[in-house]
């Protein structure tokens, strides 16, 4: 059962809507990328959207949000000369 945005009701418990620990980690990751100071434990303590939003609104945002770098392409860190040597072998 997938947790769909359309299913979310502000007063409904996350876990009644299909939340589990794996989904909780994903939700926390998304919220932290958005600059919110949240941990998985918060989803267990504040089990509705209203409870969690009230709690997070009272907190200071994360100051140093780490933006993920795009993936490095294969062999892009090897010089053309070294790459040529590897391909000859």
KOLVO-841168 format. One record per residue: residue number from 1; residue in three letters; x, y, z of N, C-alpha, C in turn. Coordinates in Angstrom, 1 decimal, m for minus. Layout:
<rs>
> NUM_Ala_X_Y_Z_X_Y_Z_X_Y_Z
...
</rs>
This chain:
<rs>
> 1_Unk_0.9_m1.2_0.0_0.0_0.0_0.0_0.9_1.2_0.0
> 2_Unk_0.8_2.1_m1.0_1.6_3.3_m1.1_0.9_4.4_m0.3
> 3_Unk_1.8_5.3_0.2_1.3_6.5_0.9_1.1_7.6_m0.1
> 4_Unk_m0.1_7.9_m0.5_m0.3_8.9_m1.5_m0.7_10.3_m0.9
> 5_Unk_m0.2_11.4_m1.5_m0.5_12.7_m1.0_m2.0_12.9_m0.9
> 6_Unk_m2.7_12.4_m1.9_m4.2_12.6_m1.9_m4.8_12.0_m0.7
> 7_Unk_m4.2_10.9_m0.1_m4.8_10.2_1.0_m4.5_10.9_2.3
> 8_Unk_m3.6_11.9_2.3_m3.2_12.5_3.6_m4.3_13.3_4.2
> 9_Unk_m4.7_13.1_5.4_m5.7_13.9_6.1_m5.0_14.4_7.3
> 10_Unk_m5.2_15.7_7.5_m4.4_16.4_8.6_m4.5_15.7_9.9
> 11_Unk_m5.6_15.1_10.2_m5.8_14.5_11.6_m5.5_13.0_11.6
> 12_Unk_m5.3_12.4_10.5_m5.1_11.0_10.4_m3.7_10.6_10.8
> 13_Unk_m3.5_9.5_11.5_m2.2_9.0_11.9_m1.4_8.5_10.7
> 14_Unk_m0.1_8.8_10.6_0.7_8.4_9.5_0.6_6.9_9.3
> 15_Unk_0.7_6.2_10.3_0.8_4.7_10.2_m0.5_4.1_9.8
> 16_Unk_m1.6_4.7_10.1_m2.9_4.3_9.5_m3.0_4.5_8.0
> 17_Unk_m2.2_5.4_7.5_m2.2_5.7_6.1_m1.1_4.9_5.3
> 18_Unk_m0.5_4.0_6.0_0.5_3.1_5.3_2.0_3.5_5.6
> 19_Unk_2.2_4.4_6.5_3.6_4.7_6.8_4.3_3.6_7.4
> 20_Unk_5.6_3.4_7.1_6.4_2.4_7.8_7.8_3.0_8.0
> 21_Unk_8.7_2.3_8.6_10.0_2.8_8.9_10.8_3.2_7.7
> 22_Unk_10.7_2.4_6.6_11.4_2.8_5.4_10.8_4.1_4.8
> 23_Unk_9.5_4.2_4.7_8.9_5.4_4.2_9.2_6.6_5.1
> 24_Unk_9.3_6.4_6.4_9.6_7.4_7.3_11.0_8.0_7.1
> 25_Unk_11.9_7.1_6.8_13.3_7.6_6.5_13.3_8.4_5.2
> 26_Unk_12.5_8.0_4.2_12.4_8.8_3.0_11.8_10.2_3.2
> 27_Unk_10.7_10.2_4.0_10.0_11.4_4.3_11.0_12.4_5.0
> 28_Unk_11.7_11.9_6.0_12.6_12.7_6.8_13.7_13.3_5.8
> 29_Unk_14.2_12.4_4.9_15.2_12.9_4.0_14.7_14.0_3.1
> 30_Unk_13.5_13.9_2.6_12.9_15.0_1.8_12.7_16.3_2.7
> 31_Unk_12.2_16.1_3.9_12.0_17.3_4.7_13.3_18.0_5.1
> 32_Unk_14.4_17.2_5.4_15.7_17.7_5.7_16.3_18.5_4.5
> 33_Unk_16.1_17.9_3.3_16.6_18.6_2.1_15.9_19.9_1.9
> 34_Unk_14.7_20.0_2.4_13.9_21.3_2.3_14.3_22.2_3.5
> 35_Unk_15.3_21.8_4.3_15.8_22.7_5.4_15.1_22.5_6.7
> 36_Unk_14.2_21.5_6.9_13.5_21.3_8.1_14.3_20.5_9.1
> 37_Unk_14.4_20.8_10.4_15.1_20.1_11.4_14.2_19.0_11.9
> 38_Unk_14.3_17.8_11.3_13.4_16.7_11.6_14.2_15.4_11.6
> 39_Unk_13.8_14.5_12.5_14.4_13.1_12.5_13.3_12.1_12.5
> 40_Unk_13.6_10.9_12.2_12.6_9.8_12.1_11.8_9.7_13.4
> 41_Unk_12.4_9.9_14.5_11.7_9.8_15.8_10.6_10.8_15.8
> 42_Unk_10.7_11.9_15.2_9.6_12.9_15.2_8.3_12.4_14.5
> 43_Unk_8.5_11.5_13.5_7.3_11.0_12.9_6.6_10.0_13.8
> 44_Unk_7.3_9.4_14.7_6.7_8.5_15.7_6.1_9.3_16.9
> 45_Unk_6.7_10.4_17.2_6.2_11.3_18.3_5.0_12.1_17.9
> 46_Unk_5.1_12.7_16.7_4.0_13.6_16.1_3.4_12.9_15.0
> 47_Unk_2.3_12.1_15.2_1.9_11.1_14.2_0.8_11.6_13.3
> 48_Unk_0.5_12.9_13.3_m0.4_13.5_12.3_0.3_14.7_11.6
> 49_Unk_m0.2_15.1_10.5_0.4_16.3_9.8_0.3_17.5_10.7
> 50_Unk_m0.8_17.7_11.3_m1.0_18.9_12.2_0.0_18.9_13.3
> 51_Unk_0.2_17.8_14.0_1.1_17.7_15.1_2.6_18.0_14.6
> 52_Unk_3.0_17.3_13.5_4.3_17.5_13.0_4.6_18.9_12.5
> 53_Unk_3.6_19.4_11.8_3.8_20.8_11.3_3.9_21.8_12.4
> 54_Unk_3.1_21.7_13.4_3.2_22.6_14.6_4.5_22.5_15.2
> 55_Unk_5.0_21.3_15.4_6.3_21.1_16.0_7.5_21.7_15.2
> 56_Unk_7.4_21.4_13.9_8.5_21.8_13.0_8.5_23.4_12.8
> 57_Unk_7.3_23.9_12.9_7.2_25.4_12.7_7.8_26.1_13.9
> 58_Unk_7.8_25.5_15.1_8.4_26.1_16.3_9.9_25.9_16.3
> 59_Unk_10.5_25.1_15.4_11.9_24.8_15.4_12.6_25.8_14.4
> 60_Unk_13.9_26.0_14.7_14.7_26.7_13.7_15.1_25.8_12.5
> 61_Unk_15.1_26.4_11.3_15.5_25.6_10.2_16.9_25.2_10.2
> 62_Unk_17.3_24.2_9.5_18.7_23.7_9.4_19.4_24.8_8.7
> 63_Unk_20.6_25.2_9.2_21.4_26.3_8.6_22.2_25.8_7.4
> 64_Unk_22.8_24.6_7.5_23.7_24.2_6.4_23.1_22.9_5.7
> 65_Unk_22.1_23.2_4.9_21.5_22.1_4.1_22.5_21.6_3.0
> 66_Unk_22.9_20.4_3.0_23.8_19.9_2.0_23.1_19.5_0.8
> 67_Unk_23.5_20.1_m0.3_22.9_19.8_m1.6_23.7_18.7_m2.2
> 68_Unk_23.0_17.7_m2.7_23.6_16.5_m3.3_24.2_16.9_m4.7
> 69_Unk_25.5_16.5_m4.9_26.2_16.7_m6.1_25.6_15.8_m7.2
> 70_Unk_25.6_16.2_m8.4_25.2_15.3_m9.5_26.2_14.1_m9.6
> 71_Unk_25.8_12.9_m10.0_26.7_11.8_m10.1_27.8_12.1_m11.1
> 72_Unk_29.0_11.5_m10.8_30.2_11.6_m11.6_30.1_10.6_m12.7
> 73_Unk_30.3_11.0_m13.9_30.3_10.1_m15.1_31.5_9.1_m15.0
> 74_Unk_31.3_7.9_m15.5_32.4_6.9_m15.5_33.6_7.4_m16.2
> 75_Unk_34.7_7.2_m15.6_36.0_7.6_m16.1_36.3_9.1_m16.3
> 76_Unk_35.4_9.9_m15.8_35.5_11.4_m16.0_36.7_11.9_m15.2
> 77_Unk_37.1_11.2_m14.1_38.2_11.7_m13.3_39.5_11.2_m13.7
> 78_Unk_39.6_10.4_m14.8_40.8_9.9_m15.3_41.2_10.8_m16.5
> 79_Unk_42.5_11.2_m16.5_43.0_12.0_m17.7_42.8_11.2_m19.0
> 80_Unk_42.8_12.0_m20.1_42.6_11.3_m21.4_43.8_10.4_m21.7
> 81_Unk_45.0_10.9_m21.2_46.2_10.1_m21.4_46.1_8.7_m20.7
> 82_Unk_45.7_8.8_m19.4_45.6_7.6_m18.6_44.5_6.7_m19.1
> 83_Unk_43.4_7.2_m19.6_42.3_6.5_m20.1_42.8_5.7_m21.4
> 84_Unk_43.5_6.4_m22.2_44.0_5.8_m23.4_44.9_4.6_m23.1
> 85_Unk_45.8_4.7_m22.1_46.6_3.6_m21.6_45.8_2.4_m21.1
> 86_Unk_44.7_2.7_m20.4_43.9_1.7_m19.9_43.2_0.9_m21.0
> 87_Unk_42.8_1.6_m22.0_42.1_1.0_m23.1_43.0_0.2_m24.0
> 88_Unk_44.3_0.5_m24.0_45.2_m0.3_m24.8_45.5_m1.7_m24.2
> 89_Unk_45.4_m1.8_m22.9_45.7_m3.0_m22.2_44.6_m4.0_m22.4
</rs>
